[in-house]
């Protein structure tokens, strides 16, 4: 006598119908033109790098100073819902690598090797994603040996 149980034909048919319905619903919902587009808010914020100035030659432990207008920094990340257009974070990139999230407008830079470097700061929404109108400032400078 076998220990395997037979599955009734009606149960097999029901499983096939459910699977087919799931496939059809997935196909229809992914092609639905009425699905809302994921849009990002725009911000009135402006960002400027005060120091190091473009073309400056600085020490390996330089200080970054940023001016933010039209918005303020937040310390609380948000997700979902309506994002405030006048609050967010500043992401700091050194040579195209994210190195820090700024919680103030003045911060020591990481120790940098001698030579040319590029700084980029971006004001992002409280969910850490860019605004529709990306708010970015860059500067190029050198670190003395």
N, C-alpha and C positions, 0 to 999 in steps of 0.2 A: 504494500500500500504506500502510495506517494504522500510526502508531507506537504507538497505544494497544493495550494487552494486554487480553484478555478475562479476567474473573475467573470461574472455574468456579462453577457453581451450588452445588456442595457447600460451597465456601468462604463464599459468600453466606449460605447456610442456617446454617452454623455461627456466623457473626457475629451473625445475628438471634437465635439461641438463647442465645448468651452475653449479649447485651444484655438480653434478656428475663429471664434468670436474675438478672442484676445488679439490675434494677429490682425484681423480686419479693423478693430478699434484703434490699434496702434498706428496702422497705415493711414487711417482717416484723420486721426488727431494730429499727426506730424505734418500733414499737408494742409491743415486748416488755415485759410487765410484770415480768419477772425481772431487768431491768437495774438495777444498784445505783444508788441516789440519791446525788448528790454532796452530802454533808453536811459541815458545818464543825464543828471541835471547839469546845468551850466552855473558857473559862479562868477561873481563880480571881482573876485580876488586878483591881486597883482603881487608878484614876487620879484625881488631884486637881491642879488648878492652884493653886499657892501664890501666885504673882505673875505678872501684875498681879492684884490682888484685884478682885472684882466691884465696880463703881462707882468704881474708882480713877481719878485723873487723873495721867497719866504723861508723861514726856518722849518725844520722837519716836524715841529710841533705847532703848526700854525692854528689860528683861531678863525672859525667861520662866523661871519655876521650876516644875517639875512634881514631884509625888510619885507614885511607882509602887510599889505593894505587891502581894505575891503572885506576882510575876514579875520578870524582869530583861530589860534590853535586850540585843539581839544585834547583831552587826555582819555576820553571814553570812546572806544570804538563802537560803531553802530552797524547793524546789518538789517536789511529788509526795510520796508516802509519808506516813508518820505525822508530823504537825507537833507539836512540843512545845507544851504548853499554858501553859508558864511562861516562854516566851521569845518575843520579838517586837520590833517597831519601834513608835515613836510618830510618827504623822503629825500635822503642825501645819497647821491651816487658819486663815487670817486672812480674815475677811469671806467665808466659804464658798469660799475658793480655797486649794488645797493649795500651801503655800510651802516646806515643808521636811520632811525626815525627821530626827528627832532621834537623835543618837548619844550623847547625854548628857541629864541631867535639868535642866540649866541652859543657856540659849542666848539670845544677843541676838536680838531680834525684828528683822525688816526695818524700815527707816525708814518710819514711818507718817505719813500726813497728819493734820493737826489734825482733831479731831472724834471721833465715836463709832465704836467698832470692836468686833467679836466675835471671840474666839479660841476655837477648838475643837481639842482634842487627842484622838486616838484610838489606843489600843493595838491593834495588828493582829498577826496571826500572822507567822511568819518568811517566809511567801510574800507578804507585804504585803496580804493580803486580810483582811477582818474576821473575828473569831471569831463563833461562833453567838450568844453573848451579847455584843453590842457594848459595848466598854469606852470610854466617851466622857466627857469633862469639858469644860465651856464656861464662859466668863466674858465679861462685857461691861464695857468701860472706855472712857475718853476720853483722847485725846492733846491736850495743851495747845498752843495756837498759839505 
